[in-house]
Amino acid sequence: MALTIHGRIKQKLASKHGVSENEILECFANLKGKFLEDTREDHKTDPPTRWFIAETDFGRSLKVVFMVNDDGSVIIKSAFEPNDTEIRIYCRHGLI
């Protein structure tokens, strides 16, 4: 999988969320559910923004937010520890 994290996003992931690119890759590898689409009006993008919650190899839960280009490459928009509402939504709709 081709994974792209643009410079300012990579900096924000490290400084604000303490998330590494390797942790994001681990979450993709450890995914047990499905991708959900962010359908909120102020978050709509083309291609659509998708997200999921998974654990790193060390058991850290992360919400990974991304887009998939037509060529199949993945652009990371954000990754951070999910809040209770996000976990509830993902358990209800993503782990079906």
C-alpha atoms as one frame of an Amber mdcrd trajectory, in Angstrom:
protein
   0.000   0.000   0.000   1.360   3.405  -0.977   0.921   5.686   2.021   1.357
   9.467   1.777   1.588  11.829   4.730   2.188  15.427   3.689   4.726  17.489
   5.638   2.421  19.604   7.782   0.243  16.577   8.597   3.307  14.531   9.554
   4.435  17.362  11.828   0.973  17.643  13.440   0.783  13.874  13.978   4.110
  13.920  15.812   3.756  17.139  17.812   0.038  17.198  18.666  -0.952  13.522
  18.691   2.349  11.685  19.230   1.559   9.325  16.335   4.195   7.863  14.019
   3.836   6.667  10.434   4.731   3.170  11.615   1.817   3.186  14.093  -0.551
   4.121  11.259   0.747   1.241   9.149   0.274  -1.100  12.124  -3.346   0.038
  12.449  -4.014  -0.745   8.781  -2.408  -4.170   9.259  -4.377  -4.863  12.466
  -7.781  -3.684  11.162 -10.613  -5.957  12.307 -13.559  -3.936  11.014 -14.329
  -1.902   7.940 -13.729   1.632   6.755 -16.434   4.176   7.502 -17.084   7.273
   5.388 -17.261  10.686   7.020 -20.545  12.039   5.672 -20.668  15.224   7.748
 -21.208  18.154   5.393 -18.185  20.145   6.572 -15.916  17.068   6.228 -16.937
  15.924   2.735 -14.056  15.593   0.288 -13.418  14.231  -3.182 -12.320  11.470
  -2.914 -14.380  10.724   0.220 -12.791  10.874   3.656 -12.759   7.467   5.315
 -11.797   6.401   8.819 -11.422   3.426  11.119 -10.255   2.563  14.611  -7.625
  -0.116  15.178  -4.788  -0.935  17.540  -1.063  -0.618  17.027   1.127  -3.637
  17.708   1.485  -2.347  21.272  -2.273  -2.044  21.858  -2.675   1.710  21.381
  -6.056   2.494  19.786  -5.980   5.080  17.010  -8.598   6.635  14.783  -7.021
   6.854  11.323  -8.563   9.355   8.875  -7.607   9.071   5.202  -8.562   9.349
   1.534  -7.912   6.842  -1.268  -6.901   8.260  -4.649  -8.015   6.723  -7.951
  -4.587   5.060  -8.245  -5.118   3.301  -4.895  -2.666   5.436  -2.944  -3.683
   6.375   0.592  -3.386   9.970   1.831  -3.420  10.277   5.605  -5.394  13.251
   6.889  -5.035  12.547  10.617  -4.556   9.892  13.286  -5.211  10.233  16.996
  -6.589   8.430  20.023 -10.380   8.188  19.598 -12.867   9.619  22.054 -15.761
   7.646  23.553 -18.248   8.828  20.914 -15.977   7.768  18.037 -15.412   4.377
  19.661 -19.166   3.886  20.109 -19.856   4.828  16.457 -17.140   2.497  15.197
 -18.286  -0.395  17.391 -21.840   0.048  16.107 -21.105   0.561  12.391 -17.535
  -0.503  11.698 -17.345  -3.863  13.426 -20.459  -5.340  11.814
